Amino acid sequence: MAKLTQKQNREVPFELCFKYPLVNGYTLKELTPENVRQLQAFLNKVSQMTVTQVDKSYARKPDANDTYRGMQVYHYEVTEAFRIHVVMEAGYYKIIRLDPRHRVHRG
């Protein structure tokens, strides 16, 4: 499969992965059993979707000041109160924070 870039067709499968350690305070250990169920339901849905579909349904406006290792951080809504934060690197989305209480950039 070709890597995703901002200029390429975004009608490719949405793929999430882990590369970096999750940011302290936003790791798996902070998740409750209910958060785990919510995250699993989200992953089940997005695993069948394209980048365009996921962006349309779950992406939230990024904060230009929210960067990680020089990369823009993107936020996806798992539930009304639960977000995952990712960076796009080498065409792939890498999860860096799990935010079940939406503590980052709550507006």
All heavy atoms as an XYZ file, in Angstrom:
894
protein
N       0.841     -1.180      0.000
C       0.000      0.000      0.000
C       0.884      1.240      0.000
O       1.877      1.317      0.696
C      -0.895      0.005      1.241
C      -1.703      1.265      1.368
S      -2.723      1.311      2.839
C      -3.797     -0.039      2.492
N       0.498      2.222     -0.772
C       1.250      3.468     -0.844
C       1.068      4.274      0.432
O       0.016      4.253      1.050
C       0.779      4.284     -2.047
N       2.121      4.971      0.820
C       2.037      5.833      1.987
C       1.136      7.018      1.697
O       1.081      7.524      0.586
C       3.428      6.344      2.367
C       4.343      5.279      2.896
C       5.681      5.881      3.228
C       6.665      4.811      3.638
N       7.982      5.382      3.865
N       0.463      7.483      2.733
C      -0.436      8.626      2.620
C       0.349      9.912      2.789
O       1.154     10.038      3.697
C      -1.510      8.535      3.706
C      -2.507      9.675      3.790
C      -3.389      9.688      2.563
C      -3.334      9.529      5.044
N       0.111     10.862      1.916
C       0.664     12.198      2.082
C      -0.471     13.185      1.922
O      -1.557     12.836      1.463
C       1.754     12.518      1.037
O       1.149     12.578     -0.250
C       2.875     11.492      1.042
N      -0.234     14.412      2.298
C      -1.267     15.431      2.218
C      -1.728     15.643      0.777
O      -2.845     16.033      0.540
C      -0.765     16.750      2.794
C      -0.396     16.670      4.266
C      -1.574     16.405      5.169
O      -2.328     15.454      5.009
N      -1.731     17.254      6.154
N      -0.872     15.392     -0.202
C      -1.215     15.652     -1.599
C      -1.829     14.445     -2.302
O      -2.383     14.582     -3.369
C       0.036     16.107     -2.362
C       0.558     17.438     -1.852
C       1.774     17.872     -2.610
C       2.290     19.187     -2.027
N       3.475     19.647     -2.694
N      -1.721     13.272     -1.708
C      -2.243     12.072     -2.345
C      -3.739     11.929     -2.141
O      -4.340     12.581     -1.292
C      -1.566     10.822     -1.780
C      -0.188     10.593     -2.310
C       0.393      9.311     -1.754
O       0.234      8.997     -0.586
N       1.059      8.570     -2.603
N      -4.309     11.020     -2.904
C      -5.699     10.625     -2.739
C      -5.900     10.138     -1.311
O      -5.165      9.285     -0.825
C      -5.998      9.504     -3.752
C      -7.417      9.022     -3.672
O      -8.188      9.431     -2.814
N      -7.755      8.142     -4.579
N      -6.895     10.687     -0.643
C      -7.146     10.311      0.746
C      -8.199      9.206      0.836
O      -8.704      8.916      1.901
C      -7.526     11.548      1.551
C      -6.352     12.548      1.545
C      -6.574     13.788      2.313
N      -6.773     13.621      3.726
C      -5.830     13.392      4.631
N      -4.588     13.262      4.273
N      -6.137     13.295      5.902
N      -8.502      8.581     -0.277
C      -9.453      7.461     -0.299
C      -8.701      6.149     -0.101
O      -8.872      5.196     -0.832
C     -10.241      7.458     -1.611
C     -11.143      8.662     -1.786
C     -12.126      8.852     -0.629
O     -12.704      7.863     -0.145
O     -12.297     10.006     -0.188
N      -7.846      6.150      0.906
C      -7.088      4.959      1.289
C      -7.532      4.568      2.691
O      -8.071      5.402      3.430
C      -5.565      5.211      1.236
C      -5.113      5.507     -0.177
C      -5.166      6.341      2.179
N      -7.319      3.321      3.091
C      -7.732      2.912      4.431
C      -7.074      3.762      5.515
O      -5.910      4.137      5.405
C      -7.255      1.460      4.528
C      -7.182      0.998      3.109
C      -6.753      2.217      2.317
N      -7.849      4.064      6.560
C      -7.345      4.790      7.713
C      -6.593      3.795      8.577
O      -7.137      2.756      8.955
C      -8.516      5.396      8.497
C      -8.111      6.236      9.670
C      -7.688      7.539      9.482
C      -8.165      5.737     10.958
C      -7.319      8.335     10.569
C      -7.808      6.518     12.046
C      -7.381      7.816     11.849
N      -5.339      4.085      8.868
C      -4.513      3.176      9.651
C      -3.877      3.924     10.815
O      -3.317      4.997     10.633
C      -3.412      2.562      8.786
C      -3.949      1.698      7.666
C      -2.851      1.082      6.824
O      -1.676      1.106      7.243
O      -3.164      0.575      5.746
N      -3.981      3.339     11.990
C      -3.357      3.875     13.195
C      -2.273      2.920     13.654
O      -2.390      1.707     13.482
C      -4.382      3.990     14.324
C      -5.450      5.060     14.194
C      -6.518      4.866     15.260
C      -4.832      6.436     14.316
N      -1.228      3.477     14.260
C      -0.195      2.617     14.827
C       0.482      3.335     15.988
O       0.215      4.506     16.259
C       0.819      2.209     13.765
S       1.757      3.566     13.058
N       1.331      2.615     16.674
C       2.135      3.162     17.755
C       3.592      3.117     17.316
O       4.047      2.113     16.788
C       1.988      2.330     19.033
C       0.627      2.408     19.650
C      -0.329      1.457     19.355
C       0.305      3.430     20.525
C      -1.592      1.518     19.927
C      -0.957      3.503     21.105
C      -1.905      2.547     20.797
N       4.291      4.207     17.520
C       5.733      4.245     17.284
C       6.432      4.851     18.493
O       7.450      4.362     18.931
C       6.064      5.065     16.040
C       7.553      5.215     15.805
C       7.869      6.043     14.585
C       9.386      6.227     14.449
N       9.703      7.069     13.299
N       5.855      5.925     19.001
C       6.448      6.662     20.110
C       5.802      6.248     21.430
O       4.650      5.840     21.446
C       6.252      8.169     19.901
C       6.859      8.654     18.621
C       6.067      9.009     17.536
C       8.245      8.760     18.486
C       6.632      9.450     16.349
C       8.815      9.195     17.300
C       7.999      9.537     16.232
O       8.571      9.969     15.066
N       6.531      6.429     22.526
C       5.897      6.198     23.823
C       4.730      7.179     23.972
O       4.826      8.333     23.554
C       7.001      6.513     24.841
C       8.283      6.446     24.083
C       7.941      6.819     22.670
N       3.640      6.720     24.538
C       2.517      7.619     24.787
C       2.945      8.671     25.802
O       3.712      8.383     26.729
C       1.309      6.839     25.293
C       0.688      5.876     24.281
C      -0.407      5.041     24.943
C       0.145      6.613     23.085
N       2.466      9.889     25.618
C       2.812     11.008     26.493
C       2.330     10.703     27.914
O       1.205     10.228     28.107
C       2.181     12.309     25.955
C       2.397     13.469     26.912
C       2.733     12.640     24.566
N       3.181     10.972     28.915
C       2.815     10.738     30.318
C       1.493     11.410     30.646
O       1.266     12.553     30.268
C       3.902     11.259     31.265
C       5.117     10.363     31.286
O       5.062      9.201     30.913
N       6.239     10.907     31.707
N       0.630     10.679     31.352
C      -0.686     11.187     31.711
C      -1.737     10.889     30.668
O      -2.928     11.107     30.893
N      -1.320     10.355     29.516
C      -2.232     10.059     28.405
C      -1.937      8.661     27.857
O      -1.872      8.448     26.653
C      -2.090     11.111     27.302
C      -2.441     12.488     27.792
C      -1.464     13.350     28.276
C      -3.763     12.909     27.816
C      -1.795     14.603     28.761
C      -4.104     14.162     28.291
C      -3.111     14.997     28.762
O      -3.447     16.239     29.251
N      -1.763      7.715     28.763
C      -1.374      6.362     28.381
C      -2.520      5.387     28.602
O      -3.587      5.751     29.101
C      -0.154      5.905     29.206
O      -0.548      5.766     30.568
C       1.010      6.887     29.097
N      -2.279      4.156     28.272
C      -3.288      3.112     28.467
C      -3.659      2.947     29.933
O      -4.800      2.632     30.247
C      -2.774      1.786     27.899
C      -2.630      1.736     26.381
C      -1.825      0.514     25.961
C      -3.987      1.735     25.716
N      -2.701      3.193     30.835
C      -2.998      2.987     32.255
C      -4.019      3.985     32.799
O      -4.635      3.723     33.820
C      -1.729      2.975     33.098
C      -1.030      4.292     33.223
C       0.237      4.149     34.036
C       0.969      5.470     34.102
N       2.233      5.356     34.789
N      -4.232      5.115     32.121
C      -5.239      6.086     32.549
C      -6.653      5.707     32.096
O      -7.626      6.330     32.498
C      -4.918      7.496     32.029
C      -3.866      8.229     32.831
C      -2.439      7.843     32.467
O      -2.162      7.559     31.297
O      -1.608      7.807     33.383
N      -6.772      4.708     31.239
C      -8.075      4.326     30.719
C      -8.846      3.467     31.720
O      -8.288      2.554     32.325
C      -7.935      3.550     29.409
C      -7.280      4.282     28.247
C      -7.273      3.377     27.018
C      -7.947      5.600     27.941
N     -10.114      3.753     31.855
C     -11.008      2.907     32.654
C     -11.486      1.764     31.761
O     -11.345      1.819     30.535
C     -12.233      3.715     33.126
O     -13.012      4.075     31.972
C     -11.834      4.957     33.910
N     -12.086      0.735     32.335
C     -12.657     -0.321     31.492
C     -13.667      0.238     30.470
O     -13.701     -0.225     29.331
C     -13.323     -1.257     32.498
C     -12.478     -1.099     33.738
C     -12.135      0.382     33.763
N     -14.440      1.239     30.862
C     -15.386      1.854     29.917
C     -14.640      2.559     28.785
O     -15.037      2.464     27.629
C     -16.313      2.844     30.632
C     -17.278      3.566     29.707
C     -18.242      2.646     28.950
O     -18.472      1.501     29.383
O     -18.759      3.081     27.900
N     -13.536      3.242     29.091
C     -12.732      3.886     28.055
C     -12.178      2.851     27.075
O     -12.128      3.098     25.868
C     -11.552      4.653     28.646
C     -11.915      5.813     29.513
O     -11.184      6.112     30.468
N     -13.013      6.507     29.235
N     -11.764      1.714     27.597
C     -11.236      0.646     26.735
C     -12.335      0.177     25.775
O     -12.098     -0.003     24.578
C     -10.667     -0.525     27.561
C     -10.313     -1.702     26.671
C      -9.454     -0.062     28.363
N     -13.550      0.003     26.276
C     -14.675     -0.392     25.413
C     -14.946      0.681     24.351
O     -15.184      0.362     23.183
C     -15.934     -0.646     26.243
C     -15.920     -1.957     27.002
C     -17.257     -2.276     27.661
N     -17.528     -1.424     28.808
C     -17.050     -1.616     30.027
N     -16.267     -2.657     30.269
N     -17.359     -0.805     31.008
N     -14.877      1.951     24.748
C     -15.100      3.051     23.807
C     -14.018      3.071     22.732
O     -14.318      3.241     21.543
C     -15.118      4.394     24.558
C     -16.296      4.549     25.480
C     -16.118      5.698     26.462
O     -15.004      6.127     26.773
N     -17.240      6.200     26.971
N     -12.769      2.915     23.139
C     -11.667      2.906     22.182
C     -11.800      1.727     21.228
O     -11.615      1.880     20.018
C     -10.324      2.864     22.917
C      -9.078      2.860     22.041
C      -9.006      4.097     21.155
C      -7.821      2.750     22.907
N     -12.151      0.558     21.748
C     -12.326     -0.613     20.889
C     -13.440     -0.388     19.880
O     -13.300     -0.734     18.698
C     -12.611     -1.867     21.717
C     -12.676     -3.128     20.874
C     -11.350     -3.430     20.201
O     -10.338     -3.573     20.871
N     -11.348     -3.517     18.879
N     -14.550      0.198     20.299
C     -15.659      0.483     19.380
C     -15.215      1.453     18.295
O     -15.549      1.285     17.111
C     -16.861      1.037     20.146
N     -14.458      2.470     18.663
C     -13.927      3.434     17.700
C     -13.013      2.730     16.695
O     -13.155      2.909     15.484
C     -13.169      4.542     18.440
C     -12.450      5.510     17.549
C     -13.142      6.527     16.908
C     -11.077      5.416     17.362
C     -12.473      7.430     16.092
C     -10.407      6.309     16.549
C     -11.109      7.325     15.913
N     -12.088      1.918     17.196
C     -11.170      1.207     16.304
C     -11.920      0.274     15.373
O     -11.573      0.155     14.187
C     -10.133      0.435     17.123
C      -9.169      1.297     17.944
C      -8.323      0.407     18.852
C      -8.314      2.164     17.056
N     -12.952     -0.393     15.861
C     -13.753     -1.274     15.010
C     -14.392     -0.486     13.871
O     -14.454     -0.961     12.742
C     -14.834     -1.976     15.823
C     -14.274     -3.016     16.769
O     -13.109     -3.393     16.696
N     -15.103     -3.455     17.695
N     -14.885      0.719     14.164
C     -15.520      1.552     13.122
C     -14.496      2.056     12.115
O     -14.691      1.904     10.915
C     -16.248      2.741     13.756
C     -17.516      2.373     14.486
C     -18.254      3.604     14.966
C     -17.668      4.050     16.291
N     -18.433      5.109     16.952
N     -13.413      2.675     12.598
C     -12.484      3.321     11.668
C     -11.668      2.328     10.864
O     -11.156      2.677      9.798
C     -11.574      4.357     12.366
C     -12.404      5.456     13.017
C     -10.613      3.724     13.349
N     -11.578      1.104     11.334
C     -10.813      0.100     10.582
C     -11.474     -0.242      9.257
O     -10.841     -0.821      8.378
C     -10.618     -1.167     11.418
O     -11.840     -1.850     11.580
N     -12.728      0.138      9.106
C     -13.472     -0.129      7.878
C     -13.660      1.129      7.033
O     -14.443      1.135      6.090
C     -14.849     -0.699      8.224
C     -14.809     -1.931      9.105
C     -14.054     -3.072      8.447
O     -14.285     -3.389      7.290
N     -13.130     -3.676      9.166
N     -12.938      2.214      7.378
C     -13.167      3.505      6.735
C     -11.905      4.012      6.045
O     -10.796      3.574      6.338
C     -13.613      4.531      7.791
C     -14.908      4.148      8.494
S     -15.298      5.213      9.900
C     -15.984      6.619      9.046
N     -12.113      4.973      5.142
C     -10.989      5.645      4.490
C     -10.584      6.857      5.331
O     -11.319      7.293      6.221
C     -11.362      6.139      3.083
O     -12.353      7.175      3.214
C     -11.866      5.011      2.198
N      -9.438      7.425      5.002
C      -8.975      8.633      5.681
C     -10.022      9.734      5.536
O     -10.360     10.407      6.506
C      -7.615      9.086      5.126
C      -7.231     10.465      5.651
C      -6.539      8.060      5.454
N     -10.559      9.911      4.349
C     -11.568     10.950      4.119
C     -12.781     10.727      5.008
O     -13.296     11.669      5.628
C     -11.996     10.973      2.638
O     -10.841     11.259      1.848
C     -13.066     12.009      2.374
N     -13.267      9.504      5.097
C     -14.438      9.197      5.915
C     -14.171      9.449      7.393
O     -15.007     10.026      8.092
C     -14.871      7.743      5.703
C     -15.434      7.465      4.337
C     -15.592      5.972      4.077
O     -14.784      5.150      4.530
N     -16.647      5.620      3.349
N     -13.010      9.037      7.880
C     -12.675      9.237      9.292
C     -12.535     10.727      9.582
O     -13.050     11.225     10.583
C     -11.404      8.457      9.687
C     -10.953      8.813     11.105
C     -11.641      6.956      9.566
N     -11.852     11.446      8.697
C     -11.701     12.890      8.907
C     -13.055     13.579      8.960
O     -13.300     14.425      9.816
C     -10.838     13.511      7.816
C      -9.347     13.271      8.028
O      -8.963     12.764      9.109
O      -8.572     13.605      7.120
N     -13.935     13.210      8.058
C     -15.258     13.835      8.008
C     -16.071     13.543      9.277
O     -16.769     14.416      9.791
C     -16.018     13.347      6.779
C     -17.361     13.999      6.585
C     -18.032     13.537      5.313
C     -19.399     14.189      5.166
N     -20.104     13.730      3.987
N     -15.968     12.337      9.788
C     -16.785     11.923     10.930
C     -16.169     12.232     12.297
O     -16.897     12.515     13.243
C     -17.054     10.420     10.869
O     -17.805     10.105      9.730
N     -14.842     12.165     12.422
C     -14.229     12.178     13.746
C     -13.144     13.232     13.966
O     -12.770     13.474     15.115
C     -13.642     10.801     14.070
C     -14.658      9.706     14.008
C     -14.685      8.805     12.955
C     -15.620      9.593     15.003
C     -15.638      7.800     12.892
C     -16.581      8.584     14.949
C     -16.583      7.701     13.891
O     -17.527      6.714     13.831
N     -12.598     13.823     12.906
C     -11.506     14.790     13.089
C     -12.022     16.074     13.719
O     -13.139     16.510     13.444
C     -10.843     15.100     11.752
N     -11.204     16.652     14.569
C     -11.496     17.934     15.176
C     -10.439     18.916     14.704
O      -9.330     18.521     14.336
C     -11.502     17.831     16.714
C     -12.612     16.904     17.219
C     -13.985     17.447     16.790
N     -15.066     16.509     16.957
C     -15.689     15.893     15.952
N     -15.296     16.060     14.702
N     -16.712     15.099     16.181
N     -10.776     20.176     14.716
C      -9.861     21.197     14.203
C      -8.547     21.159     14.981
O      -8.545     21.252     16.210
C     -10.506     22.579     14.328
C      -9.675     23.672     13.725
C     -10.368     25.010     13.806
C      -9.461     26.060     13.196
N      -9.972     27.396     13.345
N      -7.422     21.041     14.268
C      -6.140     21.003     14.979
C      -5.745     22.388     15.486
O      -6.126     23.402     14.919
C      -5.161     20.504     13.920
C      -5.784     20.829     12.618
C      -7.270     20.833     12.837
N      -4.983     22.386     16.553
C      -4.403     23.600     17.116
C      -2.996     23.714     16.527
O      -2.161     22.833     16.738
C      -4.357     23.466     18.645
C      -3.640     24.609     19.334
O      -3.017     25.448     18.656
O      -3.696     24.654     20.573
N      -2.733     24.787     15.802
C      -1.429     24.961     15.151
C      -0.277     24.928     16.148
O       0.856     24.607     15.778
C      -1.410     26.261     14.357
N      -0.543     25.235     17.410
C       0.503     25.231     18.430
C       0.722     23.863     19.062
O       1.638     23.702     19.863
C       0.156     26.234     19.542
C       0.137     27.652     19.016
O       1.012     28.053     18.256
N      -0.876     28.401     19.392
N      -0.124     22.895     18.733
C       0.005     21.550     19.291
C       0.851     20.715     18.347
O       0.365     20.221     17.326
C      -1.373     20.923     19.500
C      -1.316     19.600     20.252
O      -0.251     19.258     20.813
O      -2.349     18.907     20.282
N       2.132     20.583     18.695
C       3.050     19.800     17.875
C       3.777     18.786     18.749
O       3.853     18.928     19.970
C       4.083     20.697     17.167
O       4.849     21.386     18.162
C       3.411     21.685     16.226
N       4.280     17.773     18.108
C       5.050     16.732     18.775
C       6.241     16.419     17.891
O       6.062     16.058     16.716
C       4.183     15.481     18.970
C       4.898     14.330     19.634
C       5.046     14.287     21.016
C       5.430     13.286     18.888
C       5.700     13.235     21.634
C       6.080     12.229     19.491
C       6.214     12.215     20.862
O       6.870     11.165     21.478
N       7.440     16.650     18.402
C       8.670     16.425     17.631
C       8.613     17.137     16.286
O       9.028     16.604     15.262
C       8.945     14.941     17.462
C       9.181     14.231     18.773
C       9.577     12.803     18.581
N       9.776     12.180     19.881
C      10.421     11.034     20.049
N      10.924     10.401     19.023
N      10.542     10.535     21.264
N       8.054     18.349     16.302
C       7.980     19.168     15.093
C       6.847     18.814     14.145
O       6.722     19.414     13.091
N       6.006     17.848     14.516
C       4.884     17.434     13.665
C       3.573     17.945     14.244
O       3.393     17.969     15.464
C       4.830     15.899     13.563
C       6.037     15.292     12.894
S       6.047     13.480     12.976
C       6.626     13.211     14.660
N       2.644     18.326     13.364
C       1.314     18.758     13.792
C       0.582     17.597     14.454
O       0.630     16.474     13.970
C       0.501     19.242     12.587
C      -0.920     19.636     12.905
C      -1.002     20.867     13.800
O      -0.453     21.903     13.476
N      -1.681     20.735     14.921
N      -0.098     17.880     15.569
C      -0.910     16.872     16.239
C      -2.351     17.021     15.766
O      -2.881     18.126     15.698
C      -0.835     17.015     17.775
C      -1.767     16.027     18.463
C       0.605     16.819     18.259
N      -2.964     15.895     15.421
C      -4.363     15.853     14.983
C      -5.182     15.140     16.052
O      -4.706     14.205     16.683
C      -4.487     15.115     13.644
C      -3.701     15.805     12.554
C      -2.423     15.378     12.220
C      -4.240     16.896     11.876
C      -1.686     16.023     11.235
C      -3.518     17.545     10.897
C      -2.238     17.104     10.578
O      -1.520     17.760      9.608
N      -6.419     15.605     16.231
C      -7.294     15.075     17.268
C      -8.489     14.380     16.619
O      -9.092     14.924     15.693
C      -7.812     16.206     18.160
C      -6.718     16.956     18.845
N      -6.810     17.330     20.150
C      -5.502     17.384     18.424
C      -5.706     17.970     20.506
N      -4.903     18.021     19.464
N      -8.820     13.202     17.122
C      -9.979     12.458     16.653
C     -10.893     12.162     17.839
O     -10.421     11.790     18.918
C      -9.562     11.155     15.966
C      -8.926     11.422     14.628
C      -7.555     11.539     14.493
C      -9.718     11.606     13.497
C      -6.972     11.823     13.267
C      -9.145     11.890     12.270
C      -7.775     11.994     12.159
O      -7.211     12.291     10.947
N     -12.183     12.326     17.629
C     -13.183     12.141     18.675
C     -13.590     10.678     18.765
O     -14.206     10.135     17.847
C     -14.411     12.987     18.379
C     -15.496     12.859     19.407
C     -16.690     13.728     19.080
O     -16.617     14.945     19.286
O     -17.692     13.165     18.595
N     -13.251     10.045     19.885
C     -13.681      8.681     20.156
C     -15.116      8.729     20.680
O     -15.988      7.989     20.236
C     -12.726      7.998     21.162
C     -13.241      6.628     21.569
C     -11.322      7.914     20.576
N     -15.334      9.615     21.667
C     -16.674      9.927     22.181
C     -16.695     11.442     22.404
O     -15.684     12.118     22.183
C     -16.977      9.228     23.525
O     -16.162      9.812     24.548
C     -16.762      7.731     23.457
N     -17.807     11.952     22.884
C     -17.893     13.394     23.142
C     -16.785     13.866     24.089
O     -16.287     14.976     23.964
C     -19.265     13.732     23.726
C     -19.523     15.217     23.813
C     -20.942     15.528     24.236
O     -21.874     14.879     23.718
O     -21.110     16.407     25.087
N     -16.381     13.014     25.019
C     -15.371     13.403     26.005
C     -14.008     12.755     25.798
O     -13.066     13.069     26.506
C     -15.875     13.068     27.407
N     -13.856     11.868     24.850
C     -12.636     11.073     24.684
C     -12.028     11.389     23.323
O     -12.693     11.302     22.299
C     -13.004      9.591     24.786
C     -11.858      8.601     24.799
C     -12.118      7.281     25.105
C     -10.557      8.941     24.501
C     -11.117      6.316     25.120
C      -9.536      8.010     24.511
C      -9.818      6.692     24.821
N     -10.741     11.773     23.333
C     -10.016     12.050     22.096
C      -8.762     11.190     22.022
O      -8.176     10.837     23.047
C      -9.566     13.520     22.028
C     -10.674     14.546     22.159
C     -11.526     14.587     20.892
N     -12.457     15.698     20.901
C     -13.673     15.677     21.417
N     -14.111     14.586     22.015
N     -14.453     16.722     21.354
N      -8.356     10.877     20.808
C      -7.008     10.349     20.593
C      -6.263     11.409     19.806
O      -6.846     12.122     18.990
C      -6.977      8.987     19.869
C      -7.573      9.074     18.472
C      -7.629      7.906     20.687
C      -7.296      7.851     17.627
N      -4.982     11.522     20.080
C      -4.141     12.512     19.420
C      -3.072     11.759     18.647
O      -2.426     10.854     19.197
C      -3.505     13.439     20.437
C      -4.517     14.110     21.319
N      -4.172     14.732     22.479
C      -5.857     14.255     21.208
C      -5.250     15.245     23.043
N      -6.288     14.944     22.297
N      -2.891     12.155     17.396
C      -1.968     11.457     16.511
C      -1.101     12.458     15.764
O      -1.452     13.628     15.646
C      -2.730     10.566     15.496
C      -3.644      9.576     16.194
C      -3.519     11.391     14.501
N       0.002     11.961     15.251
C       0.816     12.709     14.293
C       0.889     11.878     13.028
O       0.757     10.655     13.075
C       2.239     13.012     14.833
C       2.186     13.973     16.013
C       2.994     11.746     15.185
N       1.068     12.560     11.898
C       1.273     11.835     10.649
C       2.759     11.898     10.335
O       3.338     12.971     10.239
C       0.486     12.438      9.490
C       0.651     11.606      8.230
S       0.117     12.419      6.727
C      -1.623     12.461      6.980
N       3.340     10.724     10.220
C       4.765     10.637      9.922
C       4.964      9.559      8.880
O       4.439      8.449      9.031
C       5.554     10.304     11.189
C       7.037     10.220     10.959
C       7.777      9.801     12.207
O       7.408      8.783     12.810
O       8.713     10.503     12.567
N       5.676      9.890      7.843
C       5.961      8.943      6.762
C       4.675      8.329      6.221
O       4.637      7.174      5.831
C       6.930      7.856      7.233
N       3.603      9.121      6.207
C       2.345      8.674      5.633
C       1.464      7.843      6.540
O       0.441      7.334      6.102
N       1.834      7.703      7.806
C       1.061      6.889      8.726
C       0.716      7.683      9.985
O       1.510      8.496     10.462
C       1.834      5.626      9.114
C       2.115      4.756      7.921
C       3.356      4.787      7.303
C       1.125      3.935      7.390
C       3.607      4.014      6.181
C       1.378      3.153      6.276
C       2.615      3.199      5.674
O       2.861      2.447      4.555
N      -0.471      7.421     10.546
C      -0.902      8.075     11.775
C      -0.348      7.317     12.977
O      -0.587      6.126     13.135
C      -2.426      8.107     11.862
C      -3.054      9.030     10.849
C      -3.627      8.528      9.688
C      -3.073     10.400     11.061
C      -4.209      9.378      8.758
C      -3.654     11.256     10.132
C      -4.215     10.736      8.990
O      -4.779     11.581      8.073
N       0.385      8.028     13.842
C       1.001      7.451     15.031
C       0.303      8.043     16.261
O       0.278      9.259     16.441
C       2.492      7.793     15.105
C       3.266      7.658     13.794
C       3.526      6.246     13.409
C       4.145      6.081     12.051
N       5.481      6.470     11.828
N      -0.251      7.193     17.103
C      -0.941      7.651     18.316
C       0.106      8.100     19.334
O       1.060      7.368     19.614
C      -1.811      6.527     18.914
C      -2.886      6.097     17.914
C      -2.443      6.989     20.238
C      -3.668      4.863     18.341
N      -0.096      9.314     19.883
C       0.831      9.812     20.903
C       0.147     10.066     22.251
O       0.807     10.113     23.271
C       1.564     11.089     20.450
C       0.582     12.218     20.165
C       2.475     10.791     19.256
C       1.202     13.595     20.165
N      -1.187     10.283     22.230
C      -1.915     10.546     23.482
C      -3.295      9.917     23.411
O      -3.965      9.984     22.380
C      -2.119     12.053     23.702
C      -0.880     12.849     23.999
C      -1.192     14.294     24.382
N      -1.726     15.055     23.289
C      -1.175     16.160     22.777
N      -0.056     16.640     23.268
N      -1.752     16.799     21.792
N      -3.716      9.351     24.536
C      -5.097      8.909     24.723
C      -5.679      9.852     25.768
O      -5.159      9.932     26.889
C      -5.127      7.458     25.215
C      -4.483      6.446     24.271
C      -4.349      5.095     24.959
C      -5.261      6.328     22.987
N      -6.709     10.573     25.414
C      -7.252     11.636     26.275
C      -8.721     11.349     26.582
O      -9.620     11.964     26.009
C      -7.078     12.977     25.556
C      -7.419     14.183     26.408
O      -7.703     14.016     27.607
O      -7.416     15.297     25.857
N      -8.994     10.405     27.508
C     -10.374      9.997     27.754
C     -11.247     11.056     28.424
O     -12.463     10.969     28.367
C     -10.235      8.768     28.656
C      -8.925      8.951     29.335
C      -8.045      9.658     28.327
N     -10.629     12.051     29.022
C     -11.409     13.115     29.675
C     -11.294     14.443     28.933
O     -11.683     15.481     29.448
C     -10.980     13.252     31.142
C     -11.450     12.047     31.966
C     -10.919     12.014     33.367
N      -9.476     11.710     33.476
C      -8.935     10.527     33.241
N      -9.679      9.521     32.869
N      -7.645     10.337     33.383
N     -10.736     14.409     27.734
C     -10.582     15.596     26.877
C      -9.962     16.754     27.647
O     -10.487     17.848     27.706
C     -11.940     15.992     26.277
C     -11.809     16.953     25.133
N     -12.879     17.651     24.653
C     -10.749     17.337     24.385
C     -12.486     18.430     23.649
N     -11.194     18.240     23.478
N      -8.803     16.480     28.225
C      -8.090     17.509     28.993
C      -7.260     18.426     28.099
O      -6.953     19.531     28.485
C      -7.184     16.855     30.034
C      -7.969     16.118     31.113
C      -7.083     15.568     32.178
N      -6.040     14.720     31.570
C      -5.125     14.059     32.260
N      -5.083     14.151     33.557
N      -4.246     13.310     31.647
N      -6.868     17.955     26.912
C      -6.045     18.759     26.005
C      -6.966     19.508     25.043
O      -7.781     18.900     24.363
C      -5.054     17.882     25.212
C      -4.272     18.711     24.211
C      -4.120     17.155     26.157
N      -6.833     20.818     25.027
C      -7.551     21.691     24.084
C      -9.062     21.644     24.226
O      -9.779     21.755     23.251
C      -7.161     21.377     22.633
C      -5.696     21.510     22.411
N      -5.056     22.704     22.487
C      -4.744     20.586     22.163
C      -3.764     22.514     22.273
N      -3.546     21.245     22.078
N      -9.521     21.489     25.415
C     -10.978     21.560     25.634
C     -11.382     23.011     25.456
O     -10.856     23.884     26.099
C     -11.336     21.048     27.023
C     -12.841     21.067     27.227
C     -13.229     20.323     28.501
N     -14.472     19.663     28.182
C     -14.719     18.396     28.346
N     -13.821     17.615     28.844
N     -15.873     17.893     28.009
N     -12.322     23.233     24.548
C     -12.637     24.613     24.207
C     -13.809     25.191     24.892
O     -14.689     24.758     25.428
